[in-house]
């Protein structure tokens, strides 16, 4: 997995998924240790729902509880609670390192068990014989690969998910950062080497990792000391642990837990990942869309339903689609545009999905918009707004299109042609360079001129207003100053010069009651670049 560089899979492990998976894995550790706390022999189960079966069998056999084992477990809990939570918090300020109460509990319980002979006198299950020495290296049995390849993949995915989840948890807790691909390489190398010694699959340890953090360990150096201690135990001290009660060992392994109990770890991980992917797919396939309007006195355009002081230009509608444009949502994109247009062309048949402008919140161009300066005189303004022409210009805000595919390009061409047949001019604003490159490669500009693309929504609205004025005031086009107002740069239509306000009049003078000397100081510099 490290060679394939699949560390990107970690991005699908959201914080919620990580928390749920880690606590779910903790549940499995707890449940399989509960019967050892009270020394009840239960049947071993496997597969989905095995925890429920395990608990049901445990409750059915609760009358066989070994009271001595239960008392030993309770004493162990009390010892750890008093040591870690009471004494530990007070002594931590005065000691250079935390006291390893878990290790003390192991030593004390092993000694007491040996003195009182718990195994024979009280029928307490103990560790018994601990093999001494290291296993001899040998080549793995290749003929077993066809039989273990399936479970091996399952184990690998669970191990990787658990390890990367633990990395996320401790990164957040300690403020550190890990290289996921380096972690995969390390686990792969260790798993490959361990296969020559007949060991269990390499994985992270929930309990030991948390114990390391609680003891103040911050680097891999702590693992070196742990490995050295384990080596000493394996080589020399194994027999001394033979009298260690199993209930003490089980009690130490129990960790904090909360969630996913019904399925086993592999199924729980699969369900969590699939659920996370489905939510992402649903958000991409059925994203939200909004109609935008100009914030009064600015060149910013925002959602009509979220702002109170907005200015809407009659006949010009601005549409935003909040998702990448892909084959999975292109039909929803097309239908959303139809709904948006039908909302404004047929107000009586409003669609519930469209946020129509509130009468008291949305102001028309007659109030304060800088776009009003595109008209030369008050007569032009009154002449244009003497009738309601419906939707004449449609601006598509492309800022949400992080990427598009060929199907989306074809859909954009179809929408452009369809709206043109209805007499609606289409403009595209804030399209990112990768999107424009894709359009170029797909031959989009053979149908849709580049001059229909603008760097900002405001530029597109200015172009639409200029086109509206040109249609309304066709007689005024004879002036050379009004011939061409936009040039092409990097595939975008850009006004040759923004409308300059040379007078010191404030925006209040743009209101209908103050239109007499409205554009006396207006100057529109025109550059012949087309």
GUVO-271760 format. One record per residue (C-alpha): residue number from 0; x, y, z. Coordinates in steps of 0.05 Angstrom, whole numbers. Layout:
<atoms>
+------+--------+--------+--------+
: resi :     c1 :     c2 :     c3 :
+------+--------+--------+--------+
:  NUM :      X :      Y :      Z :
...
+------+--------+--------+--------+
</atoms>
This chain:
<atoms>
+------+--------+--------+--------+
: resi :     c1 :     c2 :     c3 :
+------+--------+--------+--------+
:    0 :      0 :      0 :      0 :
:    1 :     59 :     46 :     12 :
:    2 :     87 :     31 :    -58 :
:    3 :     19 :     46 :    -88 :
:    4 :     17 :    112 :    -49 :
:    5 :    -53 :    102 :    -25 :
:    6 :    -43 :    150 :     33 :
:    7 :    -96 :    193 :      0 :
:    8 :   -147 :    144 :     30 :
:    9 :   -133 :    178 :     96 :
:   10 :   -172 :    239 :     71 :
:   11 :   -235 :    196 :     73 :
:   12 :   -224 :    183 :    147 :
:   13 :   -262 :    243 :    175 :
:   14 :   -256 :    262 :    248 :
:   15 :   -325 :    233 :    261 :
:   16 :   -307 :    168 :    226 :
:   17 :   -241 :    164 :    264 :
:   18 :   -274 :    176 :    332 :
:   19 :   -329 :    125 :    317 :
:   20 :   -280 :     73 :    291 :
:   21 :   -232 :     80 :    349 :
:   22 :   -286 :     77 :    401 :
:   23 :   -318 :     19 :    363 :
:   24 :   -252 :    -19 :    364 :
:   25 :   -247 :     -3 :    438 :
:   26 :   -316 :    -35 :    449 :
:   27 :   -290 :   -100 :    419 :
:   28 :   -229 :    -99 :    465 :
:   29 :   -273 :    -87 :    526 :
:   30 :   -327 :   -139 :    510 :
:   31 :   -279 :   -196 :    496 :
:   32 :   -243 :   -182 :    562 :
:   33 :   -306 :   -177 :    606 :
:   34 :   -313 :   -252 :    614 :
:   35 :   -240 :   -256 :    637 :
:   36 :   -253 :   -204 :    691 :
:   37 :   -304 :   -250 :    724 :
:   38 :   -274 :   -315 :    697 :
:   39 :   -335 :   -340 :    658 :
:   40 :   -323 :   -389 :    601 :
:   41 :   -362 :   -366 :    540 :
:   42 :   -369 :   -395 :    470 :
:   43 :   -326 :   -362 :    417 :
:   44 :   -366 :   -328 :    361 :
:   45 :   -345 :   -294 :    297 :
:   46 :   -377 :   -254 :    241 :
:   47 :   -426 :   -195 :    243 :
:   48 :   -463 :   -190 :    309 :
:   49 :   -414 :   -233 :    347 :
:   50 :   -410 :   -183 :    404 :
:   51 :   -484 :   -189 :    417 :
:   52 :   -479 :   -265 :    417 :
:   53 :   -418 :   -260 :    463 :
:   54 :   -455 :   -216 :    513 :
:   55 :   -518 :   -260 :    511 :
:   56 :   -476 :   -321 :    526 :
:   57 :   -440 :   -284 :    581 :
:   58 :   -506 :   -263 :    614 :
:   59 :   -532 :   -334 :    608 :
:   60 :   -472 :   -361 :    646 :
:   61 :   -465 :   -304 :    696 :
:   62 :   -482 :   -353 :    753 :
:   63 :   -415 :   -388 :    741 :
:   64 :   -377 :   -325 :    760 :
:   65 :   -314 :   -337 :    801 :
:   66 :   -323 :   -289 :    859 :
:   67 :   -249 :   -289 :    876 :
:   68 :   -232 :   -267 :    805 :
:   69 :   -285 :   -212 :    809 :
:   70 :   -257 :   -187 :    876 :
:   71 :   -186 :   -186 :    847 :
:   72 :   -211 :   -146 :    787 :
:   73 :   -247 :    -96 :    832 :
:   74 :   -184 :    -88 :    874 :
:   75 :   -145 :    -76 :    810 :
:   76 :   -194 :    -22 :    788 :
:   77 :   -190 :     12 :    855 :
:   78 :   -114 :      9 :    854 :
:   79 :   -110 :     41 :    785 :
:   80 :   -162 :     93 :    801 :
:   81 :   -129 :    115 :    866 :
:   82 :    -59 :    111 :    835 :
:   83 :    -72 :    146 :    769 :
:   84 :   -128 :    194 :    783 :
:   85 :   -116 :    212 :    856 :
:   86 :    -42 :    202 :    873 :
:   87 :    -17 :    209 :    802 :
:   88 :    -46 :    278 :    791 :
:   89 :    -15 :    303 :    856 :
:   90 :     53 :    269 :    848 :
:   91 :     61 :    288 :    775 :
:   92 :     81 :    359 :    795 :
:   93 :    137 :    334 :    840 :
:   94 :    164 :    275 :    800 :
:   95 :    205 :    278 :    736 :
:   96 :    165 :    221 :    705 :
:   97 :     96 :    190 :    718 :
:   98 :     92 :    128 :    761 :
:   99 :     76 :     66 :    719 :
:  100 :     18 :     41 :    762 :
:  101 :     -1 :    -11 :    711 :
:  102 :     68 :    -43 :    716 :
:  103 :     64 :    -40 :    792 :
:  104 :     -3 :    -75 :    790 :
:  105 :     26 :   -130 :    747 :
:  106 :     85 :   -140 :    794 :
:  107 :     42 :   -139 :    858 :
:  108 :    -12 :   -185 :    831 :
:  109 :     39 :   -234 :    804 :
:  110 :     74 :   -236 :    872 :
:  111 :      9 :   -244 :    911 :
:  112 :    -15 :   -299 :    864 :
:  113 :     50 :   -337 :    872 :
:  114 :     48 :   -331 :    949 :
:  115 :    -25 :   -350 :    957 :
:  116 :    -24 :   -401 :    900 :
:  117 :    -86 :   -373 :    867 :
:  118 :    -86 :   -424 :    810 :
:  119 :    -97 :   -485 :    853 :
:  120 :   -127 :   -456 :    916 :
:  121 :   -177 :   -408 :    885 :
:  122 :   -183 :   -437 :    814 :
:  123 :   -159 :   -371 :    784 :
:  124 :   -137 :   -373 :    712 :
:  125 :    -65 :   -350 :    705 :
:  126 :    -19 :   -338 :    647 :
:  127 :     17 :   -404 :    660 :
:  128 :     77 :   -420 :    616 :
:  129 :    109 :   -363 :    579 :
:  130 :    156 :   -387 :    523 :
:  131 :    227 :   -363 :    531 :
:  132 :    272 :   -343 :    473 :
:  133 :    262 :   -317 :    403 :
:  134 :    228 :   -357 :    347 :
:  135 :    272 :   -384 :    292 :
:  136 :    265 :   -347 :    225 :
:  137 :    238 :   -388 :    167 :
:  138 :    208 :   -375 :     99 :
:  139 :    132 :   -367 :     99 :
:  140 :     91 :   -423 :     67 :
:  141 :     77 :   -396 :     -3 :
:  142 :     24 :   -450 :    -17 :
:  143 :    -21 :   -418 :     35 :
:  144 :    -27 :   -352 :     -3 :
:  145 :    -91 :   -371 :    -42 :
:  146 :   -125 :   -388 :     24 :
:  147 :   -105 :   -326 :     62 :
:  148 :   -105 :   -272 :      8 :
:  149 :   -177 :   -251 :     22 :
:  150 :   -171 :   -245 :     97 :
:  151 :   -103 :   -213 :     88 :
:  152 :   -133 :   -155 :     49 :
:  153 :   -187 :   -146 :    102 :
:  154 :   -135 :   -146 :    158 :
:  155 :    -91 :    -98 :    119 :
:  156 :   -148 :    -48 :    110 :
:  157 :   -168 :    -53 :    183 :
:  158 :    -96 :    -45 :    206 :
:  159 :    -84 :     15 :    161 :
:  160 :   -149 :     48 :    180 :
:  161 :   -135 :     36 :    254 :
:  162 :    -64 :     62 :    249 :
:  163 :    -81 :    124 :    209 :
:  164 :   -139 :    137 :    255 :
:  165 :    -94 :    133 :    315 :
:  166 :    -46 :    181 :    280 :
:  167 :   -102 :    231 :    271 :
:  168 :   -124 :    225 :    343 :
:  169 :    -54 :    236 :    372 :
:  170 :    -37 :    290 :    322 :
:  171 :    -97 :    328 :    346 :
:  172 :    -81 :    314 :    418 :
:  173 :     -6 :    331 :    415 :
:  174 :     -7 :    382 :    358 :
:  175 :     41 :    340 :    316 :
:  176 :     40 :    318 :    244 :
:  177 :     55 :    251 :    210 :
:  178 :     70 :    230 :    139 :
:  179 :     16 :    178 :    122 :
:  180 :     57 :    148 :     65 :
:  181 :    117 :    140 :    111 :
:  182 :     72 :    105 :    162 :
:  183 :     49 :     56 :    108 :
:  184 :    121 :     42 :     88 :
:  185 :    140 :     29 :    160 :
:  186 :     82 :    -18 :    172 :
:  187 :     94 :    -55 :    106 :
:  188 :    168 :    -66 :    121 :
:  189 :    153 :    -91 :    191 :
:  190 :     97 :   -136 :    167 :
:  191 :    143 :   -166 :    114 :
:  192 :    198 :   -179 :    164 :
:  193 :    151 :   -208 :    216 :
:  194 :    124 :   -259 :    167 :
:  195 :    190 :   -296 :    174 :
:  196 :    179 :   -306 :    249 :
:  197 :    106 :   -331 :    249 :
:  198 :     81 :   -270 :    286 :
:  199 :     13 :   -238 :    286 :
:  200 :     -1 :   -182 :    236 :
:  201 :     32 :   -116 :    254 :
:  202 :    -16 :    -63 :    279 :
:  203 :    -24 :     -5 :    326 :
:  204 :    -42 :    -17 :    398 :
:  205 :    -98 :     26 :    425 :
:  206 :    -82 :     13 :    497 :
:  207 :     -7 :     17 :    493 :
:  208 :     -8 :     80 :    449 :
:  209 :    -54 :    115 :    498 :
:  210 :    -10 :     92 :    556 :
:  211 :     51 :    121 :    522 :
:  212 :     17 :    188 :    514 :
:  213 :     -7 :    188 :    586 :
:  214 :     65 :    173 :    609 :
:  215 :     90 :    233 :    569 :
:  216 :    123 :    196 :    511 :
:  217 :    129 :    238 :    449 :
:  218 :    178 :    202 :    402 :
:  219 :    195 :    132 :    377 :
:  220 :    249 :    128 :    431 :
:  221 :    195 :    104 :    479 :
:  222 :    184 :     43 :    433 :
:  223 :    258 :     27 :    438 :
:  224 :    254 :     22 :    514 :
:  225 :    190 :    -18 :    508 :
:  226 :    222 :    -66 :    459 :
:  227 :    283 :    -73 :    504 :
:  228 :    239 :    -89 :    564 :
:  229 :    199 :   -139 :    524 :
:  230 :    263 :   -172 :    500 :
:  231 :    286 :   -180 :    572 :
:  232 :    219 :   -210 :    590 :
:  233 :    220 :   -257 :    530 :
:  234 :    291 :   -280 :    543 :
:  235 :    294 :   -283 :    619 :
:  236 :    232 :   -261 :    658 :
:  237 :    178 :   -302 :    623 :
:  238 :    173 :   -355 :    678 :
:  239 :    163 :   -301 :    731 :
:  240 :     97 :   -281 :    698 :
:  241 :     68 :   -350 :    698 :
:  242 :     27 :   -335 :    761 :
:  243 :     -2 :   -270 :    735 :
:  244 :    -78 :   -274 :    741 :
:  245 :   -114 :   -267 :    673 :
:  246 :   -167 :   -222 :    704 :
:  247 :   -113 :   -170 :    720 :
:  248 :    -87 :   -174 :    649 :
:  249 :   -157 :   -166 :    621 :
:  250 :   -173 :   -108 :    667 :
:  251 :   -111 :    -70 :    645 :
:  252 :   -130 :    -78 :    572 :
:  253 :   -198 :    -46 :    581 :
:  254 :   -201 :     25 :    552 :
:  255 :   -252 :     81 :    545 :
:  256 :   -307 :     65 :    495 :
:  257 :   -373 :     92 :    466 :
:  258 :   -401 :     70 :    399 :
:  259 :   -406 :     18 :    342 :
:  260 :   -423 :    -47 :    376 :
:  261 :   -469 :    -86 :    329 :
:  262 :   -420 :   -106 :    274 :
:  263 :   -349 :   -132 :    277 :
:  264 :   -290 :    -85 :    264 :
:  265 :   -283 :    -99 :    190 :
:  266 :   -357 :    -90 :    176 :
:  267 :   -360 :    -28 :    220 :
:  268 :   -302 :      4 :    183 :
:  269 :   -334 :    -13 :    116 :
:  270 :   -401 :     16 :    136 :
:  271 :   -368 :     79 :    163 :
:  272 :   -327 :     90 :    100 :
:  273 :   -385 :     75 :     53 :
:  274 :   -430 :    123 :     92 :
:  275 :   -378 :    178 :     88 :
:  276 :   -370 :    166 :     13 :
:  277 :   -446 :    166 :      3 :
:  278 :   -454 :    232 :     38 :
:  279 :   -400 :    262 :     -6 :
:  280 :   -433 :    233 :    -69 :
:  281 :   -501 :    259 :    -49 :
:  282 :   -473 :    329 :    -37 :
:  283 :   -441 :    329 :   -105 :
:  284 :   -500 :    299 :   -142 :
:  285 :   -553 :    343 :   -110 :
:  286 :   -517 :    407 :    -89 :
:  287 :   -550 :    472 :    -70 :
:  288 :   -558 :    529 :   -119 :
:  289 :   -573 :    602 :   -106 :
:  290 :   -594 :    664 :   -142 :
:  291 :   -548 :    723 :   -128 :
:  292 :   -558 :    797 :   -123 :
:  293 :   -512 :    857 :   -114 :
:  294 :   -498 :    882 :    -44 :
:  295 :   -521 :    954 :    -45 :
:  296 :   -463 :   1002 :    -55 :
:  297 :   -412 :    948 :    -71 :
:  298 :   -389 :    905 :   -129 :
:  299 :   -401 :    841 :    -89 :
:  300 :   -457 :    791 :   -106 :
:  301 :   -486 :    746 :    -54 :
:  302 :   -545 :    700 :    -40 :
:  303 :   -610 :    740 :    -45 :
:  304 :   -642 :    705 :     14 :
:  305 :   -585 :    719 :     63 :
:  306 :   -576 :    794 :     57 :
:  307 :   -625 :    851 :     70 :
:  308 :   -594 :    908 :     30 :
:  309 :   -587 :    882 :    -41 :
:  310 :   -598 :    911 :   -110 :
:  311 :   -626 :    869 :   -166 :
:  312 :   -619 :    891 :   -238 :
:  313 :   -683 :    880 :   -276 :
:  314 :   -677 :    830 :   -332 :
:  315 :   -610 :    804 :   -307 :
:  316 :   -607 :    742 :   -264 :
:  317 :   -545 :    712 :   -232 :
:  318 :   -542 :    637 :   -217 :
:  319 :   -492 :    600 :   -174 :
:  320 :   -483 :    524 :   -170 :
:  321 :   -445 :    502 :   -108 :
:  322 :   -409 :    440 :   -133 :
:  323 :   -362 :    414 :   -187 :
:  324 :   -399 :    403 :   -252 :
:  325 :   -397 :    329 :   -268 :
:  326 :   -438 :    278 :   -306 :
:  327 :   -471 :    258 :   -240 :
:  328 :   -502 :    326 :   -227 :
:  329 :   -505 :    358 :   -296 :
:  330 :   -579 :    341 :   -303 :
:  331 :   -593 :    372 :   -235 :
:  332 :   -554 :    434 :   -258 :
:  333 :   -596 :    441 :   -321 :
:  334 :   -661 :    430 :   -283 :
:  335 :   -640 :    481 :   -231 :
:  336 :   -630 :    534 :   -285 :
:  337 :   -699 :    519 :   -313 :
:  338 :   -729 :    526 :   -243 :
:  339 :   -693 :    591 :   -232 :
:  340 :   -718 :    621 :   -297 :
:  341 :   -789 :    596 :   -287 :
:  342 :   -789 :    629 :   -219 :
:  343 :   -777 :    698 :   -250 :
:  344 :   -815 :    688 :   -315 :
:  345 :   -876 :    658 :   -280 :
:  346 :   -880 :    687 :   -209 :
:  347 :   -946 :    654 :   -197 :
:  348 :   -915 :    585 :   -204 :
:  349 :   -858 :    594 :   -156 :
:  350 :   -816 :    534 :   -142 :
:  351 :   -802 :    517 :    -70 :
:  352 :   -729 :    505 :    -84 :
:  353 :   -716 :    576 :   -109 :
:  354 :   -703 :    632 :    -60 :
:  355 :   -743 :    688 :    -91 :
:  356 :   -724 :    759 :    -71 :
:  357 :   -764 :    788 :    -13 :
:  358 :   -800 :    852 :    -33 :
:  359 :   -775 :    891 :     27 :
:  360 :   -704 :    864 :     24 :
:  361 :   -686 :    868 :    -50 :
:  362 :   -681 :    936 :    -83 :
:  363 :   -683 :    946 :   -158 :
:  364 :   -630 :    982 :   -198 :
:  365 :   -669 :   1046 :   -186 :
:  366 :   -637 :   1056 :   -118 :
:  367 :   -562 :   1056 :   -110 :
:  368 :   -527 :   1006 :   -155 :
:  369 :   -463 :   1029 :   -190 :
:  370 :   -488 :    989 :   -249 :
:  371 :   -538 :   1044 :   -261 :
:  372 :   -482 :   1087 :   -288 :
:  373 :   -480 :   1046 :   -352 :
:  374 :   -540 :   1088 :   -375 :
:  375 :   -522 :   1156 :   -402 :
:  376 :   -582 :   1197 :   -382 :
:  377 :   -644 :   1195 :   -339 :
:  378 :   -686 :   1189 :   -403 :
:  379 :   -648 :   1126 :   -422 :
:  380 :   -661 :   1098 :   -354 :
:  381 :   -735 :   1113 :   -355 :
:  382 :   -742 :   1088 :   -426 :
:  383 :   -710 :   1022 :   -409 :
:  384 :   -750 :   1010 :   -346 :
:  385 :   -817 :   1032 :   -374 :
:  386 :   -833 :    959 :   -388 :
:  387 :   -817 :    892 :   -357 :
:  388 :   -779 :    849 :   -406 :
:  389 :   -772 :    787 :   -360 :
:  390 :   -705 :    752 :   -360 :
:  391 :   -661 :    778 :   -416 :
:  392 :   -592 :    763 :   -389 :
:  393 :   -569 :    703 :   -349 :
:  394 :   -502 :    703 :   -313 :
:  395 :   -473 :    636 :   -289 :
:  396 :   -426 :    643 :   -230 :
:  397 :   -372 :    590 :   -245 :
:  398 :   -333 :    600 :   -180 :
:  399 :   -361 :    535 :   -152 :
:  400 :   -338 :    494 :   -212 :
:  401 :   -272 :    468 :   -185 :
:  402 :   -270 :    420 :   -244 :
:  403 :   -315 :    397 :   -301 :
:  404 :   -318 :    337 :   -348 :
:  405 :   -336 :    328 :   -421 :
:  406 :   -409 :    313 :   -406 :
:  407 :   -413 :    379 :   -368 :
:  408 :   -383 :    417 :   -427 :
:  409 :   -436 :    388 :   -474 :
:  410 :   -490 :    407 :   -423 :
:  411 :   -464 :    479 :   -420 :
:  412 :   -467 :    484 :   -496 :
:  413 :   -538 :    456 :   -496 :
:  414 :   -559 :    506 :   -442 :
:  415 :   -527 :    564 :   -480 :
:  416 :   -563 :    546 :   -544 :
:  417 :   -629 :    533 :   -509 :
:  418 :   -629 :    600 :   -473 :
:  419 :   -608 :    636 :   -537 :
:  420 :   -669 :    607 :   -572 :
:  421 :   -711 :    637 :   -516 :
:  422 :   -678 :    705 :   -528 :
:  423 :   -635 :    702 :   -465 :
:  424 :   -562 :    722 :   -468 :
:  425 :   -516 :    678 :   -427 :
:  426 :   -453 :    701 :   -391 :
:  427 :   -402 :    661 :   -351 :
:  428 :   -364 :    694 :   -294 :
:  429 :   -306 :    676 :   -249 :
:  430 :   -287 :    613 :   -287 :
:  431 :   -221 :    585 :   -262 :
:  432 :   -163 :    574 :   -311 :
:  433 :   -167 :    497 :   -308 :
:  434 :   -240 :    501 :   -326 :
:  435 :   -226 :    547 :   -385 :
:  436 :   -170 :    501 :   -408 :
:  437 :   -219 :    442 :   -407 :
:  438 :   -269 :    483 :   -447 :
:  439 :   -215 :    500 :   -497 :
:  440 :   -195 :    427 :   -505 :
:  441 :   -267 :    405 :   -515 :
:  442 :   -281 :    457 :   -569 :
:  443 :   -330 :    495 :   -526 :
:  444 :   -309 :    562 :   -556 :
:  445 :   -329 :    540 :   -625 :
:  446 :   -401 :    549 :   -602 :
:  447 :   -396 :    599 :   -544 :
:  448 :   -353 :    660 :   -557 :
:  449 :   -297 :    676 :   -508 :
:  450 :   -325 :    746 :   -500 :
:  451 :   -382 :    714 :   -460 :
:  452 :   -332 :    699 :   -404 :
:  453 :   -316 :    752 :   -351 :
:  454 :   -267 :    752 :   -293 :
:  455 :   -319 :    776 :   -243 :
:  456 :   -395 :    775 :   -237 :
:  457 :   -395 :    851 :   -236 :
:  458 :   -360 :    853 :   -303 :
:  459 :   -412 :    806 :   -332 :
:  460 :   -468 :    849 :   -304 :
:  461 :   -436 :    911 :   -334 :
:  462 :   -433 :    876 :   -401 :
:  463 :   -506 :    856 :   -396 :
:  464 :   -526 :    927 :   -377 :
:  465 :   -486 :    955 :   -436 :
:  466 :   -520 :    907 :   -483 :
:  467 :   -588 :    926 :   -455 :
:  468 :   -571 :   1000 :   -465 :
:  469 :   -546 :    987 :   -535 :
:  470 :   -611 :    953 :   -553 :
:  471 :   -653 :   1007 :   -521 :
:  472 :   -613 :   1066 :   -547 :
:  473 :   -595 :   1042 :   -617 :
:  474 :   -595 :   1112 :   -642 :
:  475 :   -539 :   1131 :   -595 :
:  476 :   -491 :   1078 :   -623 :
:  477 :   -469 :   1127 :   -677 :
:  478 :   -422 :   1158 :   -626 :
:  479 :   -352 :   1127 :   -633 :
:  480 :   -346 :   1128 :   -557 :
:  481 :   -400 :   1075 :   -552 :
:  482 :   -378 :   1026 :   -605 :
:  483 :   -337 :    975 :   -565 :
:  484 :   -330 :    968 :   -491 :
:  485 :   -297 :    901 :   -478 :
:  486 :   -233 :    865 :   -500 :
:  487 :   -209 :    793 :   -493 :
:  488 :   -153 :    776 :   -445 :
:  489 :   -137 :    704 :   -425 :
:  490 :   -204 :    682 :   -452 :
:  491 :   -243 :    732 :   -411 :
:  492 :   -283 :    792 :   -432 :
:  493 :   -259 :    852 :   -392 :
:  494 :   -286 :    924 :   -394 :
:  495 :   -235 :    969 :   -426 :
:  496 :   -242 :   1017 :   -370 :
:  497 :   -285 :   1016 :   -308 :
:  498 :   -336 :   1071 :   -303 :
:  499 :   -303 :   1128 :   -267 :
:  500 :   -339 :   1173 :   -220 :
:  501 :   -305 :   1240 :   -224 :
:  502 :   -355 :   1282 :   -184 :
:  503 :   -356 :   1281 :   -109 :
:  504 :   -430 :   1265 :   -106 :
:  505 :   -447 :   1207 :    -60 :
:  506 :   -489 :   1147 :    -79 :
:  507 :   -552 :   1180 :    -54 :
:  508 :   -552 :   1222 :   -117 :
:  509 :   -565 :   1159 :   -158 :
:  510 :   -634 :   1151 :   -129 :
:  511 :   -694 :   1164 :   -174 :
:  512 :   -708 :   1231 :   -142 :
:  513 :   -639 :   1257 :   -159 :
:  514 :   -630 :   1236 :   -231 :
:  515 :   -632 :   1305 :   -264 :
:  516 :   -557 :   1315 :   -264 :
:  517 :   -545 :   1240 :   -256 :
:  518 :   -491 :   1225 :   -307 :
:  519 :   -465 :   1295 :   -322 :
:  520 :   -396 :   1275 :   -298 :
:  521 :   -397 :   1204 :   -324 :
:  522 :   -339 :   1184 :   -369 :
:  523 :   -331 :   1117 :   -403 :
:  524 :   -263 :   1107 :   -434 :
:  525 :   -268 :   1062 :   -494 :
:  526 :   -211 :   1021 :   -523 :
:  527 :   -215 :    988 :   -591 :
:  528 :   -189 :    918 :   -578 :
:  529 :   -240 :    874 :   -611 :
+------+--------+--------+--------+
</atoms>
